[in-house]
Amino acid sequence: MEQDRLDTNPVFGRRKLKFGTFQTNLDSGCVMSGLDGRLEITWPNTVALAKLADDMEFEAIVPVARWRGFGGAHNPQGPGFEAYTWAAGISASTARSGVVSTSHVSLNHPIIAAKQCSVIDHISNGRFTLNVVCGWNGPEMEMFDVPLTGHEDRYARAEEWLAIVRRLWTEDADFDHDGRFYRIKKGYLQPKPIQKPYPAIMNAGSSERGRHFAAKNCDLVYTVLRTHDFDACAAHVAAYHRLAREEYGRTVRVWTLATVVQGETEREARRFYDYYVHEKGDWVAAGNVVAAMAAEINERNYPAERARAMAEMFVSGWGGHPLIGTKEQIVDGLARLSRMGIDGVLLSWPRFEAGMREFRDMTLPLVKQAGLRDQY
Ligand SMILES: Cc1cc2nc3c(=O)[nH]c(=O)nc-3n(C[C@H](O)[C@H](O)[C@H](O)COP(=O)(O)O)c2cc1C
């Protein structure tokens, strides 16, 4: 039953540029817009997207752990499926893609989380990845009456939480744990996950503390590319590898997010972007995201211009690097990400299902021709 995770989990595969989908468990997907054809969250709809990913051999299907939406006209990300139960169902509905679940450290007890991960790893036959998140969104944490502590404490708890999860996944004898955040008596977990030594772990922290946590503990680190400048992005990716190697003696794979806005012509793609972002965008909801981030993430205070640019990123694709243009331009954009050192990219489309079908039929053949899906 036990298998080397390099053989079972596609996130460890050898394709030059790996693909995934992002946030297909939540209403509206990655956009904040009144756009027709955006993801309406029903079980058949989320499974349809997972099956498209599976058919295209995408390496990862990544949900988001979200507990309430962002208000505005459409309350994007309000209705949605809980990440573990969703990942269990998605694992049973797919055969090839890697499947991710996301755990808020302070909301999921490590014994329950370790067990849920093990179940999903069995259902998926070793395709599971755990995304460890510490939370940043004040209003959803308030709903639980769980304080969003400072970064040091948040990530200190995550270190201890993950150490317990790893022990449960790997140690056969019962163990006691007496730590700063958790006390466990005779910790026990069977069956162990399929993946050996244990399932893949990812994190997307962007603070300095978060980056260290990811470089020290995770197999996949996710980063949002905040500029189009090639050298700056390549240096940003290289910095993750250097941090992991030099401080922790580890290798990590760096993934990012991109939003695909494709048209017959570049002009048409740009017109579509204007339509769903500037005409139909839910700027109130996006403003609420920026406000939550300003309040909670590093207590940064954004200048108005930066806040506006951030809001546009959230409206257009939840921070995804925008790839706008013809299918050839989309492929060029993906090739550029690969040249920056990106190992994998989570894709989203404003009209998720129509966009994925178009990608499968028109764009993916060119992606393959460009060698981006070759094995290295
Ligand atoms: C790909 C990706 C997935 C994420 N998934 C979640 C999630 O499901 N739930 C959540 O609360 N935060 C999620 N985040 C936010 C990060 O976990 C993290 O809190 C954020 O990037 C801020 O970094 P910091 O914690 O170092 O301040 C995600 C971020 C990215 C880029």
Ligand as a Chemical Component Dictionary entry (heavy atoms), coordinates in Angstrom:
data_LIG
# 
_chem_comp.id                   LIG 
_chem_comp.type                 NON-POLYMER 
_chem_comp.pdbx_formal_charge   0 
_chem_comp.three_letter_code    LIG 
# 
loop_
_chem_comp_atom.comp_id 
_chem_comp_atom.atom_id 
_chem_comp_atom.alt_atom_id 
_chem_comp_atom.type_symbol 
_chem_comp_atom.charge 
_chem_comp_atom.model_Cartn_x 
_chem_comp_atom.model_Cartn_y 
_chem_comp_atom.model_Cartn_z 
_chem_comp_atom.pdbx_ordinal 
LIG C1  C1  C 0 -1.810 29.827 -3.794 1  
LIG C2  C2  C 0 -2.264 30.428 -2.499 2  
LIG C3  C3  C 0 -3.204 29.757 -1.749 3  
LIG C4  C4  C 0 -3.655 30.262 -0.536 4  
LIG N1  N1  N 0 -4.644 29.626 0.121  5  
LIG C5  C5  C 0 -5.167 30.183 1.247  6  
LIG C6  C6  C 0 -6.314 29.622 1.862  7  
LIG O1  O1  O 0 -6.870 28.641 1.372  8  
LIG N2  N2  N 0 -6.794 30.211 2.981  9  
LIG C7  C7  C 0 -6.203 31.305 3.544  10 
LIG O2  O2  O 0 -6.682 31.799 4.552  11 
LIG N3  N3  N 0 -5.099 31.850 2.973  12 
LIG C8  C8  C 0 -4.596 31.329 1.844  13 
LIG N4  N4  N 0 -3.522 31.920 1.229  14 
LIG C9  C9  C 0 -2.826 33.031 1.917  15 
LIG C10 C10 C 0 -1.467 32.586 2.487  16 
LIG O3  O3  O 0 -1.572 31.414 3.246  17 
LIG C11 C11 C 0 -0.827 33.678 3.363  18 
LIG O4  O4  O 0 -1.567 33.901 4.512  19 
LIG C12 C12 C 0 -0.704 34.983 2.592  20 
LIG O5  O5  O 0 0.006  34.789 1.403  21 
LIG C13 C13 C 0 -0.012 36.039 3.444  22 
LIG O6  O6  O 0 1.278  35.622 3.823  23 
LIG P1  P1  P 0 1.721  35.688 5.353  24 
LIG O7  O7  O 0 0.882  34.668 6.104  25 
LIG O8  O8  O 0 3.148  35.320 5.338  26 
LIG O9  O9  O 0 1.443  37.069 5.817  27 
LIG C14 C14 C 0 -3.098 31.458 -0.027 28 
LIG C15 C15 C 0 -2.164 32.157 -0.790 29 
LIG C16 C16 C 0 -1.775 31.682 -2.031 30 
LIG C17 C17 C 0 -0.797 32.490 -2.850 31 
# 
loop_
_chem_comp_bond.comp_id 
_chem_comp_bond.atom_id_1 
_chem_comp_bond.atom_id_2 
_chem_comp_bond.value_order 
_chem_comp_bond.pdbx_ordinal 
LIG C1  C2  SING 1  
LIG C2  C3  SING 2  
LIG C2  C16 DOUB 3  
LIG C3  C4  DOUB 4  
LIG C4  N1  SING 5  
LIG C4  C14 SING 6  
LIG N1  C5  DOUB 7  
LIG C5  C6  SING 8  
LIG C5  C8  SING 9  
LIG C6  O1  DOUB 10 
LIG C6  N2  SING 11 
LIG N2  C7  SING 12 
LIG C7  O2  DOUB 13 
LIG C7  N3  SING 14 
LIG N3  C8  DOUB 15 
LIG C8  N4  SING 16 
LIG N4  C9  SING 17 
LIG N4  C14 SING 18 
LIG C9  C10 SING 19 
LIG C10 O3  SING 20 
LIG C10 C11 SING 21 
LIG C11 O4  SING 22 
LIG C11 C12 SING 23 
LIG C12 O5  SING 24 
LIG C12 C13 SING 25 
LIG C13 O6  SING 26 
LIG O6  P1  SING 27 
LIG P1  O7  DOUB 28 
LIG P1  O8  SING 29 
LIG P1  O9  SING 30 
LIG C14 C15 DOUB 31 
LIG C15 C16 SING 32 
LIG C16 C17 SING 33 
# 
